[in-house]
Amino acid sequence: MEYVTLGRTGLRASVLGLGGGGHSRLGQKTGASADDSSAIVRRALELGVNFIDTAEAYGTEALIGAALQGVNRQDVILSTKKSPVADGQPISAQTLVAALDASLARLGTDYVDIYHLHGVRAEHYARAAEELVPALERLRDAGKIRFLGITEVFGSDTGHAMLARAVHDPCWDVMMVGFNMLNQSARERVLAETQRRGIGTLCMFAVRDALSRPAKLREVVAGLVAQGALDPAKIDLDNALGFLLEAADSLPEAAYRFCRAEPGLDVILSGTGNPQHLEENVAAIVRPPLPEPLRQRVIDLFGAIDSVSGQ
Ligand SMILES: NC(=O)c1ccc[n+]([C@@H]2O[C@H](COP(=O)([O-])OP(=O)(O)OC[C@H]3O[C@@H](n4cnc5c(N)ncnc54)[C@H](OP(=O)(O)O)[C@@H]3O)[C@@H](O)[C@H]2O)c1
């Protein structure tokens, strides 16, 4: 494993972080037992992964807590989250404080390294920043949170409207941003500024469905061609990224390597419930960047696209 400094937090994080959400939720969404999912967490630690992301909403905090029993707390960076909205209504600071306590209990710890406002929509940002950031700062002063984070809803906010605004506020130490080969718009809209400000970044959606399921990639590419965002003459509609297989064993491998090589992305999150995928993804992240002509071809094809997430 290789390690990176997570912006101004100074935390030394593994370049691959284990994601406890997404379509796998450590296998909880695909039929795994709690023991199977805990085994994924423990295997990740053995492979040198020290960054684990979860959220109240994922239902994986307790099994991560179980997997971390007996592990030295200082050896793991724990990231969890709480949505600023419940049933369409903004939550109160009091609700946030109670939610953190519940997360800490499930995780079996008395602090989290990063506590994020989860999936903040642009229209909710101003109120969340005004009402909830002071509460987060008090929790940090009380030692329950080390750093403040915020994550976007990349599935719908594919152009980063929320983070492009949040990045100018001084309170955020860490941001979780959607970025992958099919939508690189964070490069200009978010990562240019996070690098200037020393905000640590976590990459989500590196693979998701479109880069792990060929049928989904065909669907996304067909949609982009229909919108006029891709020139069909320049692309193999059945296998749009097949050219990467001359340098990578699989598209997920190419996808993680592409993100790892992106300046300004610190930790690349990988969500999996499959032990074999975990091994492959850890191996992928420490492979060299894709050869520059291939990386450039991905940028030439998809670099101007901001309308898809790969969801
Ligand atoms: N708004 C937010 O705050 C937000 C939103 C989304 C995600 N996140 C965080 O970001 C993390 C990463 O997102 P993600 O889980 O969508 O991650 P991802 O790593 O981009 O994609 C994971 C998907 O790819 C599959 N996969 C992984 N490795 C594979 C491989 N080697 N070969 C084939 N398929 C593979 C997984 O299925 P298998 O289980 O079969 O491997 C899963 O369906 C989440 O877990 C969560 O912690 C946060």
The ligand as a MOL file (V3000), in Angstrom:
LIG
                    3D

  0  0  0     0  0            999 V3000
M  V30 BEGIN CTAB
M  V30 COUNTS 48 52 0 0 0
M  V30 BEGIN ATOM
M  V30 1 N -22.7060 11.1520 -1.3340 0
M  V30 2 C -21.8660 10.3670 -0.6910 0
M  V30 3 O -21.4320 10.7200 0.3810 0
M  V30 4 C -21.4330 9.0660 -1.2840 0
M  V30 5 C -22.0700 8.5630 -2.4190 0
M  V30 6 C -21.5830 7.3940 -2.9570 0
M  V30 7 C -20.5140 6.7430 -2.3860 0
M  V30 8 N -19.9220 7.2390 -1.2670 0 CHG=1
M  V30 9 C -18.7760 6.5630 -0.6160 0
M  V30 10 O -17.8440 6.2670 -1.6230 0
M  V30 11 C -17.5620 4.8760 -1.5810 0
M  V30 12 C -17.1640 4.4280 -2.9610 0
M  V30 13 O -18.2810 4.4470 -3.8360 0
M  V30 14 P -18.7590 3.1220 -4.5070 0
M  V30 15 O -19.0080 2.1160 -3.4220 0
M  V30 16 O -19.8380 3.4140 -5.4620 0 CHG=-1
M  V30 17 O -17.4160 2.6720 -5.1730 0
M  V30 18 P -16.7600 2.2190 -6.4970 0
M  V30 19 O -15.5340 1.5810 -6.0070 0
M  V30 20 O -16.6990 3.2900 -7.4970 0
M  V30 21 O -17.7640 1.1320 -7.1300 0
M  V30 22 C -18.1450 0.0270 -6.4320 0
M  V30 23 C -18.9200 -0.9020 -7.3740 0
M  V30 24 O -17.9890 -1.5050 -8.2630 0
M  V30 25 C -17.9380 -2.9110 -8.0240 0
M  V30 26 N -16.5350 -3.3030 -8.0270 0
M  V30 27 C -15.5610 -2.8880 -7.1670 0
M  V30 28 N -14.3850 -3.4470 -7.4870 0
M  V30 29 C -14.6020 -4.2220 -8.5720 0
M  V30 30 C -13.7630 -5.0560 -9.3590 0
M  V30 31 N -12.4600 -5.2140 -9.0880 0
M  V30 32 N -14.3120 -5.7090 -10.4060 0
M  V30 33 C -15.6300 -5.5690 -10.6880 0
M  V30 34 N -16.4690 -4.8000 -9.9730 0
M  V30 35 C -15.9690 -4.1230 -8.9210 0
M  V30 36 C -18.5900 -3.1490 -6.6850 0
M  V30 37 O -19.2550 -4.3870 -6.6620 0
M  V30 38 P -18.7000 -5.6450 -5.8010 0
M  V30 39 O -19.2640 -5.5070 -4.4350 0
M  V30 40 O -19.2090 -6.8060 -6.5630 0
M  V30 41 O -17.2100 -5.5610 -5.8130 0
M  V30 42 C -19.5900 -1.9930 -6.6000 0
M  V30 43 O -20.8020 -2.3130 -7.2480 0
M  V30 44 C -18.8470 4.2610 -1.0250 0
M  V30 45 O -18.6670 2.9460 -0.5720 0
M  V30 46 C -19.1640 5.2470 0.0480 0
M  V30 47 O -18.3540 4.9880 1.1790 0
M  V30 48 C -20.3690 8.3920 -0.7090 0
M  V30 END ATOM
M  V30 BEGIN BOND
M  V30 1 1 1 2
M  V30 2 2 2 3
M  V30 3 1 2 4
M  V30 4 1 4 5
M  V30 5 2 4 48
M  V30 6 2 5 6
M  V30 7 1 6 7
M  V30 8 2 7 8
M  V30 9 1 8 9
M  V30 10 1 8 48
M  V30 11 1 9 10
M  V30 12 1 9 46
M  V30 13 1 10 11
M  V30 14 1 11 12
M  V30 15 1 11 44
M  V30 16 1 12 13
M  V30 17 1 13 14
M  V30 18 2 14 15
M  V30 19 1 14 16
M  V30 20 1 14 17
M  V30 21 1 17 18
M  V30 22 2 18 19
M  V30 23 1 18 20
M  V30 24 1 18 21
M  V30 25 1 21 22
M  V30 26 1 22 23
M  V30 27 1 23 24
M  V30 28 1 23 42
M  V30 29 1 24 25
M  V30 30 1 25 26
M  V30 31 1 25 36
M  V30 32 1 26 27
M  V30 33 1 26 35
M  V30 34 2 27 28
M  V30 35 1 28 29
M  V30 36 1 29 30
M  V30 37 2 29 35
M  V30 38 1 30 31
M  V30 39 2 30 32
M  V30 40 1 32 33
M  V30 41 2 33 34
M  V30 42 1 34 35
M  V30 43 1 36 37
M  V30 44 1 36 42
M  V30 45 1 37 38
M  V30 46 2 38 39
M  V30 47 1 38 40
M  V30 48 1 38 41
M  V30 49 1 42 43
M  V30 50 1 44 45
M  V30 51 1 44 46
M  V30 52 1 46 47
M  V30 END BOND
M  V30 END CTAB
M  END
